[in-house]
Each structure stands twice: as C-alpha cells, then as structure tokens.
C-alpha cells in the first residue's frame, strides 16, 4: 500500500531527492587505495544498488535526479535508459570522480564534456545538471561554472555550505543562488544553521551516522519554519552493507562503512514522510528565470 507524506511536511513544499550514481570503489575515501586505471578490475554492484533505489522510489511514487558518473554511464547505458523510462531526471557527476580544485580548467572541461556526451548518448536527452565529486566547487574554482555554461548545462548542485576536510564552503548561501555572472543557478544541498554554524542534513554520511530523528526534525523545520525546499542526496553503495571491504586508512573506513545497515530504512522513512521530485521540477521557476536572464543579457 502506498503511503502519503505525513503531516510533518507542510502542504505545497516539495524537496529534491538526488542520487550520485557511483560504485563503492569510486569514492574519495578510497581514492588513496584504488587507482582509477584499476577500476575495471573491481566487481561492480552499482547496477544492483541503483535498482534498489529505483524500487524504493517507485514504491512511494517518487521521481528524483540521478547524477551519473560518466564511467558508469559508459559501462551500463541501460541503467540510464531505465532511469529515464521511470521518469527520473538524469544528470552528470563527472567522468573520473576527480576533485575540481585539483584540476586545471582544461582538464575539467575534458572530463565534463566526455561525461556529458556518454550520458546523452545513452539517454538521447540533453543533460541539464552537474554535481562535482565530493562537493569540490570551492573558492578559486569559479571558472568551472563558466565552463559548465559553455557546455550547455542549465544548473549546478556542487556546493555543500559547510566546513569539511575535503572542501570548505561554509560561507556559501544555504538557498539557491546565481553563479557564472548570474547566468546559471546553483542549488546547494540541505544544511541547518544552528548557532551560526551550518550542519549537513539528510544525505550521505550524516544520514548514515546520525539518528533518523535528527533528519526528520531538520527537514520539518526547513520545510516549515524556513519554508525552504531542500536538496538531499544519497549514493547507491550506501544501501549495500555487504559491499567489499577495501584496505584503507582507519578514517576512510569509518567514513565509508559506518551506518550502512541503516541507510535503506532511513531513506524509506524519509520518502514516506516527505515530498520529493527532481531538481529541474522543484526549481523550475528559478531555472526559467535564469533562462530569461541569459536571453536578456545576450541582447544587452
């Protein structure tokens, strides 16, 4: 039986649920252990785990945005076609999962262009959205937004407005804002502001590590008191407690393997209690306004 969102969610507020489609050996936590040239040697579970998410979303009649790694799209194009057939938005998560601030503009362009092409070849549809690996759009990489715009992306969702050991965007706005000289929208992932400090909400490691009661409280407050439409995220490997355990530093193991047994039920609870849709649908008005702004700027 399909259950509707509870009264936790204020009427009319719809969040965006997103999935960064990568496998367990693609993560930044394992970058020091697994070389990219060796990726083909590892058994892949991304198809199976992504389809588990498809099933959960279908159960609650939810559509989301799936940011596909180009490497995954090249090897499993049918997975992208399945996502489209189910009504999900397909977007880009780079090709090689490299941190943007470690790339030159030329390297970033080559990687992004390659990923976008393989994704569009698989689906036959234009790719509108981009998400950088590990939210690695930081100060000093503003040039990346101009490249995205040049490659015909409509929006970015690469900013998590917190201080992290991999990235620091604590000063970034918590709500959607314009980048690339106002010509593109940035949709940051959800955070809570508590006593002047931002804390991540409802995605990735914090969903695994923290009690679900925190996620429920935070989303209820964001949607209610702050009237904020939130962008949440998950990875397919986070629903797989039986994934291979790779040799890595203790901190990396803690980051990747803690809480894997709780992710699926927390995600299902969230889908049951809150409303969700793809980014391009939730923020349709902002994207339309940016398109008008681009058109007016082109005629100035």
Backbone bond lengths (Angstrom), bond angles and torsions (degrees), N, CA, C in turn:
res aa  C-N    CA-C-N  psi(-1)  N-CA   C-N-CA  omega(-1)  CA-C   N-CA-C  phi
1 X - - - 1.465 - - 1.527 109.72 -
2 X 1.323 116.60 129.92 1.451 121.07 178.39 1.518 109.35 -76.55
3 X 1.336 115.77 129.59 1.456 120.22 178.37 1.522 109.41 -104.57
4 X 1.310 116.71 142.36 1.451 122.13 179.73 1.516 109.87 -87.67
5 X 1.352 117.27 159.01 1.459 119.61 174.90 1.526 110.88 -55.87
6 X 1.320 116.37 142.47 1.455 120.79 -178.37 1.521 110.41 -78.11
7 X 1.327 115.24 -178.85 1.459 119.31 179.47 1.530 112.13 -75.31
8 X 1.356 117.36 6.25 1.454 119.62 171.86 1.523 110.58 -62.87
9 X 1.326 115.40 -32.66 1.458 120.87 -174.60 1.518 111.09 -96.26
10 X 1.320 118.14 121.86 1.461 120.30 177.53 1.519 111.23 -60.70
11 X 1.323 116.17 146.43 1.460 121.27 -179.83 1.520 110.55 -57.66
12 X 1.334 115.35 138.05 1.455 120.95 173.25 1.511 115.44 85.63
13 X 1.335 120.12 -11.70 1.458 121.99 -179.57 1.521 109.26 -90.14
14 X 1.321 116.04 121.91 1.462 121.98 179.63 1.516 108.71 -122.05
15 X 1.311 116.41 129.43 1.454 122.11 177.72 1.520 110.13 -95.23
16 X 1.313 116.00 170.29 1.458 120.82 175.78 1.517 109.68 -110.08
17 X 1.327 116.36 126.41 1.452 121.60 176.18 1.523 108.06 -103.72
18 X 1.318 116.62 127.04 1.461 120.95 -176.37 1.526 110.25 -126.48
19 X 1.337 114.66 153.19 1.459 121.61 -178.74 1.526 108.43 -129.63
20 X 1.324 117.27 122.84 1.463 121.47 174.40 1.525 107.23 -89.92
21 X 1.330 116.31 103.73 1.467 120.81 -170.16 1.525 109.64 -84.72
22 X 1.312 114.34 98.95 1.462 123.80 178.34 1.520 108.06 -146.56
23 X 1.331 117.45 164.31 1.458 120.83 -179.61 1.521 110.67 -100.09
24 X 1.316 116.13 173.08 1.456 122.37 -173.47 1.530 112.82 -61.25
25 X 1.335 118.41 -27.19 1.463 120.74 -177.70 1.530 112.62 -93.54
26 X 1.322 117.97 1.90 1.460 122.22 178.53 1.526 113.12 -89.47
27 X 1.304 118.29 -12.47 1.457 121.45 -168.01 1.529 112.62 -70.79
28 X 1.331 115.29 157.15 1.459 120.04 176.40 1.522 111.26 -64.49
29 X 1.340 116.87 -29.88 1.464 120.45 178.47 1.522 111.54 -61.74
30 X 1.338 117.16 -29.36 1.462 121.52 -178.09 1.527 112.68 -102.44
31 X 1.345 117.31 5.11 1.465 120.46 -176.65 1.525 112.33 -62.30
32 X 1.331 117.45 -29.76 1.453 120.24 178.94 1.514 113.20 -80.78
33 X 1.333 116.40 -10.26 1.460 121.77 -178.39 1.520 112.40 -104.99
34 X 1.325 116.33 -38.99 1.462 122.32 -173.99 1.524 109.83 -111.63
35 X 1.319 117.04 121.46 1.459 121.48 175.47 1.521 109.92 -80.79
36 X 1.326 116.11 142.80 1.455 119.79 -178.40 1.520 112.36 -61.31
37 X 1.316 117.37 -33.32 1.459 119.65 178.68 1.529 112.61 -69.13
38 X 1.333 116.41 -11.34 1.467 120.76 178.38 1.524 113.22 -101.54
39 X 1.327 118.46 1.04 1.464 120.72 -176.56 1.529 112.53 -53.65
40 X 1.323 117.30 -37.74 1.467 120.40 -177.67 1.526 112.95 -65.18
41 X 1.317 117.63 -14.73 1.463 120.97 -178.25 1.521 112.54 -83.95
42 X 1.322 117.79 -12.31 1.463 120.52 -174.93 1.529 110.89 -95.90
43 X 1.332 117.05 140.89 1.471 118.97 175.54 1.520 110.58 -65.78
44 X 1.336 116.07 136.33 1.465 121.61 -176.74 1.522 111.31 -97.99
45 X 1.322 115.94 135.30 1.459 122.08 175.59 1.526 111.47 -122.01
46 X 1.335 116.25 8.19 1.454 120.07 -174.38 1.530 111.86 -65.39
47 X 1.325 118.11 -34.81 1.464 120.20 177.73 1.521 110.54 -62.34
48 X 1.326 115.67 -53.16 1.469 120.63 -178.00 1.518 111.58 -59.93
49 X 1.331 117.00 -45.64 1.467 119.92 -175.71 1.525 112.38 -72.28
50 X 1.341 117.04 -34.01 1.466 119.01 176.09 1.519 110.39 -67.52
51 X 1.305 116.84 -37.09 1.468 119.71 178.59 1.533 111.45 -68.28
52 X 1.327 117.46 -27.77 1.468 119.43 172.84 1.527 110.09 -62.94
53 X 1.334 115.75 -38.86 1.463 119.86 177.50 1.522 110.17 -68.96
54 X 1.337 117.21 -41.25 1.465 120.06 175.12 1.532 110.46 -53.01
55 X 1.334 115.97 -45.96 1.468 120.95 -177.36 1.524 111.27 -64.46
56 X 1.331 116.69 -43.36 1.463 119.93 178.68 1.523 111.02 -62.94
57 X 1.329 116.53 -45.38 1.460 120.35 179.40 1.524 110.87 -61.90
58 X 1.326 116.96 -42.39 1.470 120.48 179.96 1.523 110.84 -64.31
59 X 1.314 116.62 -36.77 1.463 120.76 -179.71 1.526 111.37 -58.83
60 X 1.327 116.17 -35.91 1.463 120.47 -178.04 1.530 112.70 -107.99
61 X 1.329 114.64 15.62 1.473 121.15 176.63 1.520 111.46 53.56
62 X 1.312 115.23 46.88 1.461 122.59 -179.00 1.521 109.80 -111.70
63 X 1.328 115.85 136.47 1.459 121.69 169.40 1.517 108.96 -112.10
64 X 1.339 116.06 145.94 1.446 120.21 -178.38 1.514 112.26 -136.23
65 X 1.323 115.53 -174.36 1.467 122.44 175.60 1.521 108.46 -107.33
66 X 1.329 115.87 124.43 1.464 121.82 -179.19 1.527 108.93 -108.10
67 X 1.344 116.06 108.48 1.457 122.01 178.05 1.537 108.12 -86.44
68 X 1.324 115.89 102.23 1.461 120.75 -175.39 1.519 111.84 -87.16
69 X 1.320 116.13 133.16 1.450 121.03 167.27 1.533 107.92 -66.97
70 X 1.343 116.92 135.00 1.454 119.98 -179.04 1.518 112.65 -58.81
71 X 1.314 117.03 -36.27 1.467 121.88 177.80 1.521 110.62 -58.81
72 X 1.320 116.52 -40.90 1.469 121.25 178.03 1.525 110.13 -69.37
73 X 1.322 117.16 -43.07 1.462 120.96 -179.05 1.523 111.59 -61.13
74 X 1.342 116.63 -37.49 1.461 121.06 -179.92 1.527 111.50 -65.34
75 X 1.324 117.28 -37.03 1.459 120.87 -175.51 1.520 113.54 -92.01
76 X 1.313 117.48 -24.32 1.468 120.12 -176.72 1.527 110.66 -132.12
77 X 1.337 118.12 59.65 1.469 119.85 -177.40 1.522 113.62 -60.86
78 X 1.338 117.14 -28.09 1.467 119.40 179.92 1.523 111.08 -65.33
79 X 1.340 117.67 -26.68 1.461 121.36 179.01 1.524 110.26 -66.77
80 X 1.320 116.71 -36.99 1.461 120.83 178.02 1.525 110.63 -70.19
81 X 1.334 116.22 -40.96 1.468 119.41 178.51 1.519 110.72 -64.61
82 X 1.326 116.50 -34.55 1.465 120.53 176.82 1.530 110.69 -65.80
83 X 1.323 116.43 -41.33 1.466 120.22 178.12 1.522 110.67 -59.87
84 X 1.326 116.84 -45.05 1.465 121.12 179.48 1.524 110.50 -63.57
85 X 1.335 116.75 -43.61 1.465 120.97 -179.02 1.525 111.57 -61.55
86 X 1.339 116.66 -30.13 1.461 121.55 179.79 1.527 112.27 -83.46
87 X 1.325 117.13 -4.30 1.461 120.34 177.00 1.510 115.18 94.53
88 X 1.334 117.33 11.63 1.464 120.28 179.76 1.527 110.90 -85.90
89 X 1.322 115.86 156.15 1.458 121.64 172.58 1.523 108.23 -85.39
90 X 1.331 117.09 134.34 1.462 122.30 177.54 1.522 108.96 -107.37
91 X 1.322 116.48 127.31 1.464 122.40 -177.39 1.524 109.53 -132.87
92 X 1.333 116.78 -173.81 1.469 122.90 -169.22 1.527 111.96 -113.45
93 X 1.340 115.58 136.05 1.466 122.45 179.12 1.535 110.92 -122.70
94 X 1.336 116.79 32.29 1.465 124.10 -176.22 1.530 109.58 78.17
95 X 1.326 116.35 177.34 1.466 119.96 176.34 1.523 111.19 -100.12
96 X 1.337 116.67 -48.68 1.471 120.75 -172.13 1.522 113.95 -106.80
97 X 1.311 118.55 7.42 1.467 121.69 178.38 1.532 111.79 54.24
98 X 1.332 115.61 51.76 1.459 121.63 176.70 1.521 109.81 -106.82
99 X 1.315 116.45 142.74 1.458 121.24 -178.43 1.525 110.03 -64.92
100 X 1.318 116.68 132.26 1.458 121.24 -174.31 1.518 111.49 -61.63
101 X 1.339 117.70 -40.90 1.461 119.27 -175.57 1.535 112.76 -71.83
102 X 1.331 117.37 -4.55 1.470 120.42 173.90 1.529 112.13 -100.11
103 X 1.319 117.17 2.44 1.458 121.94 -179.07 1.521 111.08 -106.48
104 X 1.305 115.41 153.39 1.460 120.20 168.41 1.526 107.70 -81.64
105 X 1.325 118.30 161.11 1.465 119.11 175.58 1.526 112.90 -54.14
106 X 1.328 117.80 -39.32 1.464 120.74 179.73 1.524 110.96 -65.22
107 X 1.330 117.27 -41.93 1.466 120.44 178.95 1.526 111.01 -65.36
108 X 1.333 115.79 -40.86 1.456 119.27 179.12 1.521 110.96 -63.97
109 X 1.313 117.01 -43.19 1.462 120.46 179.13 1.534 110.81 -61.10
110 X 1.322 116.91 -46.88 1.464 120.22 -178.57 1.527 111.50 -61.46
111 X 1.334 115.97 -45.10 1.459 120.90 -179.09 1.530 110.51 -63.51
112 X 1.323 116.61 -46.76 1.469 121.06 -176.05 1.525 111.06 -69.15
113 X 1.313 116.73 -42.08 1.467 120.52 -179.76 1.529 110.58 -63.28
114 X 1.326 116.01 -40.81 1.464 120.19 178.59 1.525 111.03 -64.20
115 X 1.325 116.29 -44.76 1.469 120.09 -179.92 1.519 111.35 -63.84
116 X 1.322 116.62 -45.44 1.460 120.98 -178.66 1.533 110.97 -60.41
117 X 1.325 116.43 -41.94 1.457 120.15 -178.62 1.519 111.98 -64.46
118 X 1.333 116.71 -45.06 1.465 119.02 -176.98 1.533 110.82 -68.42
119 X 1.326 116.56 -33.09 1.466 120.06 177.64 1.526 110.54 -69.78
120 X 1.323 116.68 -44.77 1.465 120.20 179.60 1.525 111.72 -68.45
121 X 1.326 117.77 -33.14 1.464 120.43 176.03 1.528 110.56 -64.47
122 X 1.331 116.31 -35.33 1.467 120.34 -178.59 1.518 112.20 -73.22
123 X 1.330 117.35 -35.93 1.470 120.61 -173.52 1.513 113.97 -102.51
124 X 1.344 117.23 -23.58 1.460 119.63 -174.65 1.507 113.07 73.51
125 X 1.345 117.01 15.13 1.456 121.75 -178.71 1.526 110.33 -126.99
126 X 1.330 117.33 150.25 1.473 119.37 177.49 1.527 111.68 -68.28
127 X 1.315 116.19 144.15 1.460 122.53 176.47 1.526 108.47 -93.90
128 X 1.317 116.71 124.01 1.471 121.70 -177.14 1.517 113.20 -97.86
129 X 1.341 117.27 -32.53 1.456 120.44 -169.82 1.516 114.34 -114.22
130 X 1.321 115.23 152.50 1.462 122.81 178.67 1.524 109.42 -133.56
131 X 1.337 115.65 142.95 1.466 121.30 170.31 1.515 108.78 -135.12
132 X 1.310 116.56 124.96 1.460 121.98 -179.76 1.525 110.27 -74.02
133 X 1.331 117.70 145.40 1.462 120.86 174.33 1.523 111.29 -56.11
134 X 1.309 115.58 133.74 1.471 122.54 175.59 1.525 113.08 53.45
135 X 1.341 116.89 32.83 1.469 122.38 176.03 1.531 111.43 50.74
136 X 1.338 114.71 46.44 1.468 120.34 -171.42 1.523 114.34 -92.33
137 X 1.346 117.65 22.09 1.464 121.00 165.05 1.523 106.74 -82.09
138 X 1.316 117.20 106.41 1.454 121.47 -177.62 1.526 109.28 -130.15
139 X 1.329 116.72 178.71 1.462 120.37 177.47 1.530 109.16 -56.90
140 X 1.319 115.22 132.92 1.454 120.41 -177.47 1.519 113.31 101.03
141 X 1.342 117.15 -9.48 1.472 120.06 178.12 1.528 111.31 -114.00
142 X 1.322 116.46 25.11 1.467 119.45 -179.77 1.530 111.86 -59.73
143 X 1.328 116.95 -26.38 1.466 121.42 177.75 1.528 112.22 -59.58
144 X 1.328 117.63 -26.14 1.463 120.74 -177.28 1.531 111.35 -63.92
145 X 1.344 116.68 -35.75 1.464 119.96 179.35 1.523 111.10 -64.58
146 X 1.321 116.86 -37.88 1.463 120.15 177.58 1.525 111.22 -64.53
147 X 1.332 116.13 -36.81 1.463 119.77 177.55 1.524 110.49 -68.00
148 X 1.318 117.41 -41.56 1.467 120.36 176.56 1.521 110.70 -58.54
149 X 1.314 115.86 -43.99 1.456 119.96 179.46 1.529 110.72 -62.81
150 X 1.315 116.24 -40.72 1.461 121.05 179.18 1.530 111.68 -65.26
151 X 1.340 116.28 -27.92 1.461 121.25 179.17 1.535 112.20 -91.65
152 X 1.332 116.24 12.12 1.468 123.08 173.88 1.525 114.29 72.03
153 X 1.333 117.51 28.37 1.454 119.42 168.89 1.525 108.69 -78.46
154 X 1.326 116.56 149.50 1.462 121.12 -179.69 1.528 112.60 -99.00
155 X 1.345 117.09 -26.13 1.463 119.55 -178.81 1.517 110.45 -155.36
156 X 1.323 114.16 165.10 1.455 122.67 176.63 1.524 109.13 -127.31
157 X 1.331 116.11 149.90 1.463 120.91 174.44 1.525 108.31 -140.32
158 X 1.327 114.74 60.96 1.464 121.76 -172.52 1.514 113.74 -114.45
159 X 1.317 117.55 12.13 1.466 120.64 -175.68 1.520 110.30 -117.11
160 X 1.324 115.13 124.67 1.466 121.55 168.25 1.520 106.06 -113.21
161 X 1.336 118.25 110.72 1.479 121.79 -170.80 1.529 113.83 -74.59
162 X 1.342 116.11 60.13 1.465 121.44 177.81 1.527 108.91 -137.80
163 X 1.320 115.42 168.66 1.464 121.50 172.91 1.527 107.98 -94.17
164 X 1.312 116.80 125.36 1.457 123.23 -175.13 1.517 107.82 -137.40
165 X 1.334 118.13 159.89 1.461 118.68 -179.50 1.526 112.36 -72.89
166 X 1.338 118.22 -17.35 1.464 121.66 177.10 1.520 110.98 -94.75
167 X 1.313 117.55 -32.41 1.468 121.51 -178.37 1.518 109.28 -146.10
168 X 1.328 115.15 160.79 1.465 120.23 176.08 1.521 108.93 -139.10
169 X 1.313 115.48 102.98 1.465 121.53 175.28 1.526 110.57 -124.43
170 X 1.327 115.52 33.70 1.461 120.20 -175.58 1.523 112.81 -60.69
171 X 1.328 117.42 -24.50 1.470 120.72 -178.45 1.530 112.59 -90.60
172 X 1.327 118.04 -2.95 1.467 120.78 -178.31 1.525 110.77 -73.42
173 X 1.321 117.68 151.58 1.472 120.14 175.92 1.521 111.35 -60.62
174 X 1.313 116.35 149.62 1.465 121.49 178.40 1.527 111.78 -88.41
175 X 1.311 117.10 -14.06 1.462 122.34 -179.81 1.526 109.08 -110.92
176 X 1.344 118.64 164.35 1.467 120.80 -178.07 1.524 112.40 -53.91
177 X 1.326 115.49 140.53 1.458 120.68 179.20 1.524 109.54 -146.13
178 X 1.331 114.37 162.24 1.458 119.56 -177.88 1.531 111.35 -88.67
179 X 1.335 114.88 145.37 1.461 122.13 176.02 1.526 107.89 -130.35
180 X 1.322 116.73 -178.35 1.468 122.13 179.54 1.527 110.92 53.93
181 X 1.314 115.75 48.63 1.457 119.64 179.29 1.511 113.96 65.68
182 X 1.324 116.04 27.58 1.461 120.98 178.41 1.512 114.26 88.43
183 X 1.332 117.06 0.33 1.465 120.18 -173.34 1.519 114.43 -92.17
184 X 1.346 118.25 -2.93 1.459 122.10 -179.16 1.515 109.28 -144.21
185 X 1.344 116.69 150.35 1.458 121.61 178.70 1.519 111.32 -96.11
186 X 1.324 114.64 141.17 1.459 122.39 170.57 1.521 107.90 -109.85
187 X 1.348 116.89 127.17 1.455 121.77 177.86 1.525 108.55 -113.95
188 X 1.350 117.75 93.55 1.462 120.83 -177.62 1.530 111.33 -68.61
189 X 1.327 115.36 153.15 1.463 119.09 177.70 1.522 109.53 -75.54
190 X 1.322 115.13 161.64 1.463 121.20 -169.06 1.528 112.92 -67.51
191 X 1.329 114.78 136.55 1.454 121.98 172.29 1.522 109.72 -139.12
192 X 1.321 115.88 158.59 1.461 122.64 172.34 1.518 108.88 -110.20
193 X 1.323 116.32 138.52 1.454 120.69 174.70 1.526 108.33 -97.94
194 X 1.326 115.30 114.96 1.462 121.15 -178.30 1.522 108.43 -126.99
195 X 1.342 116.19 113.11 1.461 123.27 -179.24 1.529 111.32 53.15
196 X 1.328 115.29 42.99 1.457 120.63 174.24 1.513 115.47 83.70
197 X 1.335 117.34 1.80 1.456 120.60 179.44 1.534 109.24 -120.67
198 X 1.334 115.89 140.49 1.458 120.55 179.76 1.524 110.97 -90.36
199 X 1.328 114.84 138.46 1.456 121.30 177.67 1.525 108.78 -125.82
200 X 1.355 118.10 135.61 1.466 120.45 -179.67 1.517 111.79 -67.63
201 X 1.329 115.30 150.44 1.464 121.20 -175.07 1.535 110.41 -131.64
202 X 1.310 117.14 131.97 1.462 121.98 164.27 1.498 116.92 59.29
203 X 1.332 117.38 43.13 1.451 117.73 176.63 1.507 111.65 -163.89
204 X 1.328 115.91 149.54 1.449 121.63 173.38 1.515 113.71 51.69
205 X 1.347 115.71 -134.60 1.453 120.73 -174.13 1.507 114.46 -61.09
206 X 1.343 118.01 -35.99 1.463 117.81 -177.65 1.525 111.57 -69.18
207 X 1.341 117.55 -29.16 1.466 119.91 175.42 1.522 110.01 -68.24
208 X 1.332 116.37 -37.60 1.459 120.16 179.43 1.522 112.55 -73.38
209 X 1.339 115.76 -39.27 1.462 120.33 -170.48 1.520 113.93 -84.90
210 X 1.334 116.83 -31.94 1.456 120.37 -174.19 1.531 111.55 -96.80
211 X 1.318 117.53 154.35 1.471 119.97 176.75 1.524 110.85 -60.99
212 X 1.318 117.02 147.32 1.458 119.59 179.34 1.529 111.10 -61.71
213 X 1.317 117.56 -27.39 1.465 120.35 179.85 1.524 111.34 -58.46
214 X 1.351 117.95 -32.50 1.458 120.47 177.06 1.525 110.51 -67.91
215 X 1.338 116.61 -44.67 1.464 120.39 179.15 1.519 110.59 -60.21
216 X 1.318 116.74 -45.08 1.466 120.89 179.94 1.521 111.02 -62.42
217 X 1.332 116.87 -46.19 1.465 120.92 179.74 1.523 110.71 -61.44
218 X 1.345 116.60 -45.18 1.455 120.47 -176.44 1.525 111.54 -66.10
219 X 1.324 117.74 -45.25 1.459 120.08 -179.35 1.529 111.35 -66.90
220 X 1.315 116.39 -38.12 1.458 120.01 177.44 1.529 110.46 -61.67
221 X 1.325 116.30 -42.37 1.467 120.21 178.52 1.526 111.43 -68.20
222 X 1.340 117.40 -43.58 1.460 120.59 -179.86 1.523 111.17 -61.73
223 X 1.342 116.32 -46.10 1.458 120.11 -178.40 1.519 112.23 -73.47
224 X 1.326 116.80 -29.94 1.457 120.73 -175.84 1.505 113.16 -91.72
225 X 1.327 117.07 -79.51 1.462 121.26 -175.63 1.530 112.22 -60.82
226 X 1.350 117.09 -41.76 1.462 119.97 -176.63 1.531 112.89 -92.89
227 X 1.338 116.43 -9.61 1.468 121.35 -179.49 1.528 111.43 49.93
228 X 1.311 116.06 42.28 1.454 122.66 -175.15 1.527 110.40 -104.98
229 X 1.312 116.34 129.93 1.465 121.52 172.81 1.526 107.47 -83.97
230 X 1.296 116.85 121.85 1.458 121.19 -170.40 1.523 111.98 -100.36
231 X 1.336 115.59 145.58 1.459 122.32 172.76 1.522 107.78 -102.45
232 X 1.332 116.19 117.58 1.458 122.27 -179.79 1.522 109.44 -111.74
233 X 1.335 117.06 161.88 1.462 118.70 -177.72 1.522 111.69 -148.24
234 X 1.325 114.12 158.24 1.456 122.27 179.71 1.524 107.91 -152.53
235 X 1.332 117.38 160.30 1.459 122.59 174.94 1.531 109.04 -118.10
236 X 1.314 119.03 143.78 1.481 119.73 179.06 1.523 113.50 -57.45
237 X 1.330 118.41 -37.46 1.465 120.02 -178.22 1.525 112.12 -66.37
238 X 1.330 117.07 -18.10 1.464 119.45 -179.92 1.524 112.18 -73.98
239 X 1.336 117.40 -10.80 1.460 121.25 176.10 1.527 111.44 -97.61
240 X 1.322 117.71 10.89 1.460 122.01 -172.41 1.527 111.47 -123.02
241 X 1.345 118.17 85.11 1.461 120.05 -179.66 1.530 113.48 -68.69
242 X 1.333 117.68 -13.17 1.467 121.57 -179.69 1.523 112.70 -97.30
243 X 1.317 118.00 10.22 1.459 120.39 179.55 1.525 110.28 -60.42
244 X 1.343 117.51 153.19 1.466 120.19 179.01 1.520 111.57 -58.42
245 X 1.324 115.57 140.01 1.463 121.19 176.25 1.527 108.30 -91.81
246 X 1.318 116.07 118.33 1.448 121.65 -178.39 1.522 110.73 -95.62
247 X 1.304 115.30 152.75 1.455 120.45 176.84 1.523 109.13 -72.86
248 X 1.307 116.64 124.80 1.468 120.89 -177.87 1.525 108.83 -159.75
249 X 1.339 115.12 173.22 1.460 119.85 177.54 1.530 109.70 -64.05
250 X 1.339 117.02 151.10 1.474 120.05 -179.91 1.528 113.08 -52.22
251 X 1.327 116.96 -40.64 1.468 120.06 -179.20 1.524 111.03 -64.34
252 X 1.334 116.97 -39.78 1.464 120.96 179.04 1.525 110.80 -67.37
253 X 1.313 117.04 -39.91 1.464 120.34 177.22 1.524 110.62 -63.62
254 X 1.324 116.21 -42.97 1.461 120.26 178.13 1.525 110.03 -59.93
255 X 1.327 116.44 -43.80 1.462 121.72 -177.34 1.529 111.70 -65.42
256 X 1.323 117.69 -36.56 1.463 120.45 -173.12 1.520 114.05 -92.84
257 X 1.324 118.11 -32.74 1.459 119.12 -169.14 1.528 115.33 -105.91
258 X 1.328 117.90 -10.74 1.460 119.95 -178.75 1.532 111.02 -73.61
259 X 1.325 116.08 132.07 1.460 121.00 172.11 1.510 116.14 79.18
260 X 1.333 118.58 11.31 1.467 120.13 -177.30 1.530 112.26 -62.83
261 X 1.310 117.33 -29.95 1.468 119.72 -178.34 1.523 112.62 -73.31
262 X 1.325 117.51 -12.81 1.470 119.85 -176.53 1.529 113.18 -101.52
263 X 1.341 117.70 -12.64 1.464 119.73 -169.89 1.515 112.80 -62.83
264 X 1.333 117.10 -47.17 1.466 120.34 -173.33 1.529 111.45 -60.58
265 X 1.330 117.14 -45.58 1.472 118.13 -177.01 1.524 111.57 -73.12
266 X 1.340 117.59 -31.57 1.459 119.67 175.73 1.530 110.66 -66.91
267 X 1.336 116.18 -43.05 1.455 120.11 177.78 1.519 110.56 -61.83
268 X 1.331 117.29 -43.84 1.460 120.07 179.87 1.524 111.11 -63.70
269 X 1.297 116.97 -40.02 1.469 120.64 178.07 1.526 110.29 -61.95
270 X 1.321 116.21 -42.11 1.457 121.02 -179.93 1.524 110.51 -64.57
271 X 1.324 117.05 -42.38 1.463 121.25 179.05 1.521 111.07 -63.61
272 X 1.315 116.35 -33.13 1.459 120.81 -178.84 1.528 111.94 -75.76
273 X 1.333 117.28 -33.30 1.458 120.85 -170.96 1.526 115.16 -97.76
274 X 1.351 117.05 -14.53 1.460 119.94 -177.47 1.523 110.46 -133.30
275 X 1.328 115.72 161.47 1.459 121.15 -179.57 1.521 110.38 -95.25
276 X 1.354 115.57 142.10 1.460 120.51 -177.07 1.519 111.40 -141.33
277 X 1.340 114.78 155.00 1.462 122.80 176.07 1.531 107.35 -159.19
278 X 1.349 117.92 169.65 1.466 120.09 177.70 1.525 112.01 -65.50
279 X 1.320 116.03 157.89 1.462 121.48 179.44 1.520 111.39 -55.23
280 X 1.333 116.69 -47.96 1.466 120.25 -176.01 1.524 112.13 -62.32
281 X 1.323 117.29 -23.86 1.461 121.40 177.73 1.522 111.11 -86.44
282 X 1.315 117.16 -45.98 1.464 121.43 -178.07 1.526 111.15 -62.03
283 X 1.333 116.00 -39.01 1.461 120.62 -175.87 1.529 111.76 -110.94
284 X 1.303 115.67 34.04 1.469 121.50 -177.79 1.533 111.56 -58.07
285 X 1.340 116.05 -40.28 1.465 119.88 -178.12 1.525 110.93 -65.24
286 X 1.329 117.78 -43.70 1.461 121.00 179.90 1.531 111.15 -64.93
287 X 1.318 116.82 -38.67 1.462 120.07 179.39 1.528 110.85 -68.06
288 X 1.320 116.83 -38.58 1.466 120.07 177.49 1.519 110.86 -64.36
289 X 1.330 116.89 -41.65 1.462 121.06 179.79 1.524 111.16 -64.34
290 X 1.337 116.79 -36.67 1.455 120.46 178.99 1.520 110.81 -68.80
291 X 1.319 117.21 -37.34 1.462 120.99 177.09 1.524 110.52 -61.84
292 X 1.338 116.25 -42.21 1.467 120.67 177.11 1.524 110.07 -63.29
293 X 1.341 116.18 -41.50 1.470 120.91 179.76 1.524 110.42 -62.37
294 X 1.348 116.93 -41.48 1.458 120.55 178.58 1.519 110.65 -61.93
295 X 1.333 115.64 -43.34 1.464 120.42 -178.51 1.526 111.19 -63.97
296 X 1.347 116.36 -43.81 1.457 120.27 179.68 1.528 110.96 -65.97
297 X 1.337 116.87 -39.21 1.463 120.54 -179.65 1.532 110.80 -65.16
298 X 1.335 115.69 -35.87 1.463 120.25 -178.25 1.531 111.47 -66.78
299 X 1.359 115.68 -24.95 1.461 119.61 -178.13 1.519 113.49 -95.34
300 X 1.355 116.15 -5.67 1.467 119.60 -179.91 1.540 111.35 -73.81
